[in-house]
């Protein structure tokens, strides 16, 4: 355009083109405003500011305008009281619920094809195997911890049991020491104890580690000697009573009653004794119980259950209303009778190291002796329950299975498991006689009994009954009432010395009349009691005509050695 010329007129604005669909481009209109109070949101692009996922229960913060999952922001506000993003103060009242349409979650892309499904299954299987492996590891760890805990518990129980045993032994030693104090004070001076041929003072300990007993002091020896003199003088004046039951009366004996006193799951009576003044029968059984039975009323007075094993022997001490029991649990117990007929344990002695097989009471009823399978016998004071002496031979290996005091009280007889019979002097605790070898028994000596005349001794074993003359120390009669396979379980003289009761597979009575030359003949008189083969025990009785006594394990026969 030349200078000074007029500018050309402006060109007109181009008209908007139409697309090939012949439509005009539409302008995007703004979103219409929502009415106040309406929190409905059309858009679904909502992400929680905490988890980064679409919330199931969304809430909106009025302070920051952020969107949260309700449970997450509620827990965060309870812990911190602030907004997790802006760190401003935030309360639950500042949150507004956002209403959304319930749209089902779309299927993941992996579930849209078979390979994807296989991959999902493989992942699930791997996760299951890993979880199973973790559970097995936890189980193994728990087993190890349980095993360790059980081992510690067992060790603790063993320690507790050992401590209890030591405590009980300490209490027993303390009780024995307390009981021995008055005994030591009664004597003029400490007296040496005699055990196995060695002497020691009361508080010393022997080479085998066992306590040396206080011994039988001179005061007790004088008492035993005086008792012997009185009984010997009475025996010389004693005559056979005219009311003695004749043989034909014994033949008419029959059973009048039967009483099951012990447990049926452990049947058997091993020992029996009679309190004659009160007519009370005491029985000791395999069931570890001692039963006191009142014969006139037919009622059980009481059952003593403190022993843990079978009761092998028991004896009454009528003077003080006492009962002494020996058991296979290695203990001896002294029971005190009460006015109501019951008995309570007064003393418990644990001096033996093996089963206590026999209990025998001294004629003075102040002392008693026990014999055990530990090859020792003990001499006790009944009033204090203390063991005055415990005697055993150094070379002795045979356990004692029976014992009995001589009627005078200065001689004690013991029988062993090897058929040996030993006679002891109580005052010196020395063995004065021994019957063994060809003249002795075969098998265990199960019982022994001294005749009231003081001259004869009867012993029972597997091979039968042997009668011994204590003046000549010889066997002058052997009785074999049973076959070789049936042992003789018990034997005893009656109080008059006229009969012997023998017990084995049945009970037999042997009238044993006296003559100047001793026992001349022996024959069965009657078989007056028969038990079942399952009965195992000892039977005692008293003749209602003359008052003579008899006893023996299982049924027995009464025999007449002389007539």
C-alpha positions in Angstrom: 0.0 0.0 0.0 1.4 3.4 -1.1 2.2 5.9 1.5 -0.7 8.2 2.3 -3.2 5.8 0.8 -6.2 4.6 2.8 -5.8 1.2 4.6 -7.8 -1.6 3.4 -10.9 -2.4 5.2 -10.8 -5.2 7.9 -11.6 -8.6 6.7 -14.7 -10.3 8.1 -14.5 -12.9 10.9 -14.4 -16.4 9.6 -17.5 -18.5 10.3 -17.0 -21.6 12.3 -16.6 -24.7 10.3 -18.9 -27.6 10.5 -17.6 -31.1 11.0 -18.2 -33.9 8.6 -21.2 -34.8 10.8 -22.6 -31.3 10.2 -22.7 -30.5 13.8 -21.3 -27.6 15.7 -18.8 -27.9 18.4 -20.5 -27.5 21.7 -19.1 -25.6 24.5 -18.6 -27.5 27.8 -21.2 -26.2 30.1 -20.3 -25.9 33.8 -21.5 -28.4 36.3 -24.8 -27.3 37.7 -24.6 -26.2 41.3 -25.9 -28.7 43.9 -28.6 -27.7 46.3 -27.3 -26.9 49.8 -27.2 -29.9 52.2 -27.0 -32.5 49.4 -23.7 -34.5 49.6 -24.4 -36.8 46.7 -21.4 -37.0 44.4 -21.8 -38.3 40.9 -18.2 -38.9 40.2 -16.8 -42.3 41.3 -13.1 -41.2 41.3 -12.9 -41.2 45.1 -9.6 -42.3 46.8 -8.9 -42.4 50.5 -6.2 -40.1 51.5 -4.8 -42.7 53.9 -5.0 -46.1 52.2 -5.0 -44.9 48.5 -8.0 -47.1 47.8 -11.6 -46.6 47.0 -13.3 -46.3 50.4 -16.3 -48.4 51.3 -17.6 -45.9 53.9 -16.2 -42.6 52.7 -16.3 -39.4 54.9 -15.2 -35.9 54.0 -13.3 -33.5 56.2 -14.9 -30.1 56.4 -11.6 -28.5 57.4 -9.3 -29.8 54.6 -11.8 -31.2 52.1 -9.9 -34.6 52.0 -11.7 -37.9 51.6 -11.1 -40.8 54.1 -12.2 -44.3 54.9 -14.3 -43.9 58.1 -12.7 -46.7 60.1 -9.2 -45.5 59.3 -9.7 -41.8 60.1 -11.7 -42.7 63.2 -8.8 -44.8 64.6 -6.3 -42.1 63.7 -8.3 -39.4 65.4 -8.7 -41.5 68.5 -4.9 -42.0 68.7 -3.7 -38.6 67.6 -6.6 -36.1 67.3 -5.2 -34.6 64.1 -5.6 -34.8 60.4 -3.1 -37.4 59.0 -2.3 -35.2 56.0 -2.5 -31.5 57.1 -1.6 -32.2 60.8 -4.4 -29.8 61.8 -6.7 -30.4 64.7 -9.5 -32.7 63.7 -12.5 -34.2 65.5 -15.2 -36.7 64.5 -17.7 -33.8 64.4 -15.7 -32.3 61.5 -16.4 -35.3 59.2 -19.3 -35.5 56.9 -20.7 -38.7 55.4 -20.5 -39.0 51.7 -23.3 -40.9 50.1 -22.4 -43.0 47.1 -24.1 -45.6 45.0 -23.4 -49.2 45.7 -21.4 -50.3 42.7 -20.1 -53.9 42.6 -16.4 -54.2 42.3 -15.3 -55.1 38.8 -13.8 -58.4 38.1 -9.9 -58.1 38.0 -8.2 -58.5 34.7 -6.6 -61.8 35.6 -10.0 -63.4 36.1 -10.9 -62.5 32.5 -8.8 -65.3 30.9 -7.9 -68.9 31.6 -4.1 -68.2 32.0 -5.0 -65.4 34.5 -7.2 -67.8 36.5 -4.5 -70.4 36.5 -2.1 -67.8 37.8 -4.5 -66.8 40.6 -4.9 -70.4 41.6 -1.2 -70.9 41.6 -0.8 -67.8 43.9 -3.5 -69.1 46.2 -1.8 -72.5 46.4 1.6 -71.0 47.1 0.1 -68.9 49.8 -1.7 -71.9 51.3 1.5 -74.0 51.3 3.5 -71.1 53.0 0.8 -70.8 55.6 0.8 -74.6 56.2 4.6 -74.5 56.5 4.4 -71.7 59.0 1.8 -73.6 61.1 4.0 -76.7 61.1 6.9 -74.7 62.4 4.7 -73.2 65.1 3.5 -76.6 66.1 7.0 -78.0 66.3 8.1 -75.0 68.4 5.1 -75.5 70.7 5.9 -79.2 71.1 9.5 -78.4 72.0 8.3 -75.8 74.6 5.8 -78.3 76.0 8.4 -81.1 76.3 10.7 -78.7 78.1 8.0 -77.6 80.4 7.0 -81.2 81.2 10.6 -82.1 81.9 11.0 -79.2 84.2 7.7 -80.2 86.0 8.9 -83.8 86.4 12.3 -82.6 87.8 10.4 -80.3 90.2 8.2 -83.1 91.3 11.3 -85.3 92.0 12.9 -82.6 94.0 9.7 -82.0 96.0 9.4 -85.8 96.7 13.1 -86.0 97.8 12.6 -83.0 100.0 9.5 -84.4 101.5 11.3 -87.7 102.2 14.2 -85.9 103.9 11.7 -83.9 105.9 9.8 -87.0 107.1 13.1 -88.7 107.9 14.2 -85.6 109.9 10.9 -85.6 111.7 11.2 -89.3 112.5 14.8 -88.8 113.9 13.7 -85.8 115.9 10.7 -87.8 117.4 13.0 -90.7 118.2 15.5 -88.4 119.8 12.7 -86.8 121.9 11.4 -90.2 122.9 14.9 -91.4 123.9 15.6 -88.4 126.2 13.6 -89.8 129.1 15.1 -93.2 128.5 18.6 -91.9 128.8 17.6 -89.8 131.9 16.1 -92.9 133.6 19.4 -94.9 133.5 22.3 -94.1 135.8 24.6 -93.4 132.8 24.8 -93.7 129.1 24.7 -97.4 128.3 26.5 -99.0 125.4 24.3 -100.6 122.7 25.0 -104.1 121.5 24.5 -104.6 117.8 26.3 -107.2 115.7 28.8 -107.8 118.5 30.0 -104.2 118.6 29.5 -101.6 121.4 29.0 -97.9 120.9 27.5 -95.0 122.7 24.0 -93.8 122.0 24.8 -90.9 119.7 27.5 -92.6 117.6 27.0 -93.9 114.1 28.1 -97.4 113.0 30.5 -98.0 110.1 27.6 -98.8 107.8 26.1 -95.3 108.4 23.2 -96.6 110.6 22.5 -95.1 113.9 23.6 -97.1 117.0 20.6 -97.7 119.3 20.7 -96.8 123.0 20.6 -100.4 124.0 18.8 -102.3 126.8 20.1 -100.6 129.9 20.5 -102.3 133.3 17.1 -100.9 134.5 15.3 -102.7 131.7 17.3 -105.9 132.2 16.4 -106.0 135.9 12.8 -105.5 134.9 13.0 -108.4 132.4 14.7 -110.6 134.9 12.1 -109.9 137.6 9.3 -110.7 135.1 11.0 -114.0 134.2 11.3 -115.0 137.8 7.6 -114.3 138.5 6.4 -116.2 135.4 8.7 -119.2 136.0 7.3 -119.5 139.6 3.8 -119.4 138.4 4.4 -122.0 135.6 5.7 -124.5 138.1 2.5 -124.3 140.0 0.3 -124.4 137.0 -1.7 -127.6 136.3 -3.9 -128.6 133.4 -7.4 -127.3 134.2 -10.1 -129.9 134.7 -12.3 -128.0 132.3 -9.9 -128.7 129.4 -11.9 -129.7 126.3 -11.6 -133.4 125.6 -10.9 -134.7 122.1 -14.5 -135.7 121.5 -15.6 -132.1 122.2 -13.1 -130.9 119.6 -14.5 -133.3 117.1 -17.9 -131.7 117.4 -16.6 -128.2 116.6 -18.4 -126.6 113.6 -18.4 -123.2 112.0 -21.0 -120.9 113.4 -20.4 -117.7 111.4 -18.4 -116.2 108.6 -17.6 -112.5 108.1 -16.1 -110.9 105.0 -14.1 -108.0 106.6 -11.6 -107.1 103.9 -11.8 -105.8 100.3 -12.8 -108.4 97.7 -10.5 -107.0 95.0 -7.5 -108.0 97.2 -8.8 -110.9 99.2 -6.8 -112.6 102.0 -6.1 -112.3 105.7 -2.4 -112.6 106.7 -2.7 -112.2 110.4 -5.3 -112.3 113.2 -5.3 -111.8 117.0 -8.0 -111.7 119.7 -8.5 -109.3 122.6 -10.0 -111.9 124.9 -11.3 -109.6 127.7 -13.3 -107.6 125.2 -13.9 -110.4 122.6 -12.6 -108.2 119.8 -10.9 -109.8 116.8 -8.2 -107.9 114.8 -7.3 -109.0 111.3 -4.6 -107.8 108.9 -5.1 -108.2 105.2 -3.5 -108.0 101.8 -5.7 -104.9 101.1 -3.3 -102.9 103.5 -6.1 -102.5 106.1 -6.4 -103.7 109.7 -10.0 -104.4 110.7 -11.3 -104.6 114.3 -14.4 -106.8 114.6 -16.6 -107.0 117.7 -17.7 -110.7 117.7 -20.7 -110.5 120.1 -22.4 -107.7 118.0 -21.0 -108.9 114.6 -20.1 -105.3 113.8 -16.8 -103.8 112.5 -15.5 -101.3 115.1 -13.0 -99.5 112.9 -10.7 -100.0 109.9 -7.1 -98.8 110.2 -5.8 -97.6 106.8 -2.5 -95.9 107.4 -0.3 -98.7 105.9 0.5 -98.6 102.2 1.2 -102.3 101.7 -0.1 -105.6 103.1 -0.2 -106.1 106.9 1.9 -109.2 107.7 1.5 -109.4 111.5 -0.5 -107.7 114.3 -0.7 -108.2 118.1 -2.9 -106.8 120.9 -1.4 -105.3 124.0 -4.4 -105.7 126.3 -2.9 -103.9 129.3 -2.8 -100.5 127.6 -5.5 -101.1 125.0 -2.9 -101.0 122.2 -2.6 -102.8 118.8 0.7 -103.2 117.1 0.8 -103.8 113.3 3.7 -104.7 111.0 3.6 -104.2 107.3 5.4 -104.9 104.0 5.8 -101.1 103.7 8.8 -101.5 106.2 6.9 -99.7 109.0 5.6 -100.7 112.4 2.7 -98.8 113.9 1.3 -98.7 117.5 -2.4 -97.9 117.7 -4.1 -96.5 120.8 -7.6 -97.6 121.6 -10.2 -95.0 122.5 -13.4 -95.1 124.6 -15.6 -95.2 121.5 -13.9 -98.3 120.2 -11.8 -96.6 117.5 -8.0 -96.7 117.3 -5.6 -93.9 116.5 -2.0 -94.2 115.4 0.3 -93.4 118.4 3.7 -94.3 117.1 5.2 -95.1 113.7 8.6 -96.8 113.5 10.7 -96.9 110.3 13.8 -98.7 111.6 13.7 -101.7 109.2 14.9 -101.6 105.6 12.7 -104.3 104.2 9.3 -106.0 104.9 8.4 -106.4 108.5 7.3 -110.1 108.8 6.6 -110.7 112.5 5.5 -108.8 115.6 5.7 -110.4 119.1 4.9 -108.9 122.4 6.9 -109.5 125.6 5.1 -111.1 128.5 5.5 -107.9 130.6 3.4 -106.1 127.9 5.9 -103.2 128.1 8.1 -104.2 125.2 7.8 -105.9 121.8 10.1 -107.2 119.1 9.8 -107.1 115.3 11.5 -109.3 112.7 12.2 -108.2 109.1 13.5 -109.5 105.8 16.4 -107.1 106.2 18.0 -109.8 108.4 17.5 -107.8 111.7 15.2 -107.8 114.6 14.3 -104.8 116.8 13.5 -104.5 120.4 11.0 -101.6 121.2 9.7 -99.8 124.2 5.9 -99.7 123.8 5.3 -96.6 125.9 7.8 -94.4 123.9 7.9 -96.2 120.6 11.7 -96.0 120.5 13.9 -98.8 119.2 16.2 -99.8 122.0 18.4 -102.1 119.9 18.5 -103.5 116.4 20.3 -106.9 116.1 21.6 -108.7 113.1 24.5 -111.0 112.4 27.3 -109.6 110.2 27.3 -112.7 108.0 23.5 -113.0 107.9 21.9 -112.7 104.5 18.7 -114.6 105.2 15.7 -112.4 106.0 13.7 -113.1 109.1 10.2 -114.4 108.4 8.9 -115.2 111.9 9.6 -114.4 115.5 8.2 -115.3 119.0 9.1 -114.5 122.6 9.6 -117.4 125.1 6.8 -117.3 127.8 9.4 -116.2 130.3 10.5 -113.2 128.1 14.3 -113.7 128.2 14.5 -115.8 125.0 13.5 -114.7 121.5 13.2 -117.2 118.6 13.5 -116.2 114.9 13.0 -118.1 111.7 14.6 -117.2 108.3 13.7 -117.6 104.7 16.2 -120.4 104.4 14.7 -122.6 107.0 17.2 -121.7 109.8 15.9 -121.2 113.4 17.9 -119.0 115.8 17.4 -118.6 119.5 18.6 -115.3 121.1 19.3 -114.1 124.6 17.3 -110.9 125.0 19.5 -109.4 127.7 22.8 -109.7 125.7 21.3 -109.9 122.2 23.6 -112.9 121.6 22.6 -115.9 119.6 22.6 -118.9 121.9 21.3 -121.7 119.6 20.8 -122.4 115.9 18.9 -125.2 114.2 19.8 -125.7 110.5 21.1 -128.3 108.1 19.7 -131.8 108.2 17.8 -131.1 111.5 16.4 -127.8 110.2 13.6 -127.0 107.9 13.3 -126.9 104.2 12.0 -123.6 102.9 10.8 -120.5 104.7 10.0 -120.8 108.4 6.4 -119.4 108.4 5.6 -119.5 112.1 6.9 -120.6 115.6 5.3 -121.0 119.0 6.8 -121.7 122.5 4.9 -124.0 124.8 3.7 -122.5 128.0 5.7 -125.1 130.0 8.8 -123.4 128.6 10.5 -126.6 127.3 9.2 -127.0 123.8 9.2 -125.0 120.6 7.1 -125.7 117.5 8.1 -124.4 114.1 6.2 -124.5 110.8 7.7 -124.5 107.2 7.2 -126.1 103.8 8.2 -129.5 105.1 5.7 -129.5 108.0 6.0 -128.9 111.7 9.0 -129.7 113.8 9.0 -129.9 117.6 12.2 -128.9 119.5 13.3 -129.7 123.0 15.0 -126.5 124.3 16.7 -128.4 127.2 18.5 -130.7 124.8 18.5 -128.5 121.7 17.3 -131.2 119.4 14.3 -132.1 117.2 12.4 -134.9 118.7 9.3 -135.0 116.5 8.4 -134.0 112.9 4.8 -133.7 111.7 3.9 -133.8 108.0 0.1 -133.1 108.0 0.0 -132.2 104.3 1.5 -133.3 101.0 4.9 -132.0 100.0 3.4 -129.3 97.7 1.3 -127.8 100.6 3.2 -125.7 103.0 2.3 -125.5 106.7 1.5 -121.8 107.2 1.2 -121.5 111.0 1.5 -123.4 114.3 0.8 -122.5 117.9 0.4 -124.1 121.3 -2.7 -123.5 123.3 -2.3 -121.8 126.7 -2.5 -125.1 128.6 0.1 -126.7 126.5 -2.3 -129.6 125.7 -3.1 -128.9 122.0 -1.3 -127.7 118.9 -3.1 -125.9 116.1 -1.6 -126.5 112.6 -2.6 -124.5 109.6 -2.1 -125.2 105.9 -4.7 -126.1 103.4 -7.1 -126.7 106.3 -7.1 -126.3 110.1 -6.2 -129.3 112.2 -6.0 -129.7 115.9 -3.4 -131.9 117.7 -4.0 -132.7 121.3 -0.6 -132.5 123.0 -1.0 -134.1 126.4 2.1 -134.0 128.6 4.0 -136.8 130.2 7.4 -136.9 131.9 9.2 -138.1 128.7 7.7 -135.4 126.5 5.6 -135.9 123.4 5.3 -139.6 122.5 2.7 -139.9 119.7 0.9 -137.6 117.4 -2.2 -138.3 115.4 -5.0 -136.3 113.8 -7.9 -135.7 116.1 -10.2 -133.6 114.1 -10.4 -131.2 111.2 -12.7 -128.6 112.6 -12.6 -125.7 110.1 -12.4 -125.7 106.3 -11.9 -122.7 104.2 -12.1 -122.1 100.5 -8.9 -122.5 98.5 -8.9 -118.8 97.8 -8.8 -117.9 101.5 -5.4 -116.9 102.6 -4.9 -115.9 106.2 -4.5 -116.8 109.8 -7.1 -118.3 112.0 -7.2 -118.0 115.8 -9.6 -119.4 118.2 -10.2 -120.1 121.9 -11.8 -123.3 123.2 -15.1 -122.3 124.9 -14.7 -125.2 127.3 -11.2 -124.6 128.7 -10.2 -121.3 127.2 -7.2 -122.7 125.3 -6.1 -120.8 122.2 -5.3 -121.8 118.7 -4.4 -120.0 115.5 -2.9 -120.5 112.1 -3.0 -119.2 108.5 -5.8 -120.8 106.5 -7.6 -123.8 107.8 -5.7 -126.1 110.2 -5.9 -129.4 112.0 -5.7 -130.2 115.7 -3.3 -133.0 116.5 -2.6 -134.9 119.7 1.2 -135.4 120.2 0.6 -137.5 123.3 -2.2 -139.1 125.2 
